[in-house]
Each structure stands twice: as structure tokens, then as C-alpha cells.
Amino acid sequence: MDEQKKNKSIKCDVAQCRHNLVSEHYCTLDCISVGTHEEDPTVPECTDCNSFVVRSSCCG
């Protein structure tokens, strides 16, 4: 398994994401892509991390 290193600039609490270093609540990517699912986003809930990849259940 590849050793993942935290990116101190990207905090993340989404344990279900493959890129999340769960033990430290940081992302392991060099950068992320943020998008929206709304035509006119006005609140944080309208935004999405487009870099999200679901963690496989085998490696929880």
C-alpha cells in the first residue's frame, strides 16, 4: 500500500474519502478541486469536493 502523507494545507473530516488521512483529519492530495451542484451557490452546503473518491470497504 502506498504511504500517504498529509497535506497540512487541506484539513478534511470525510473519513469515507480514499484521500483522507483519518488518523490526523487531513487530505493526502497535493491539491483538491472544489465545485458546486447548484446554479447559484449561496451557502457552504452548495459546494462539493470534486476530488472525493470513496474509500473501498475492504480497507476502512
Sequence and secondary structure as in RCSB ss.txt:
>XXXX:A:sequence
MDEQKKNKSIKCDVAQCRHNLVSEHYCTLDCISVGTHEEDPTVPECTDCNSFVVRSSCCG
>XXXX:A:secstr
       TT B   TTBTTEETTTTEE SS   EEESSSS  SGGGEEETT  B  GGG 
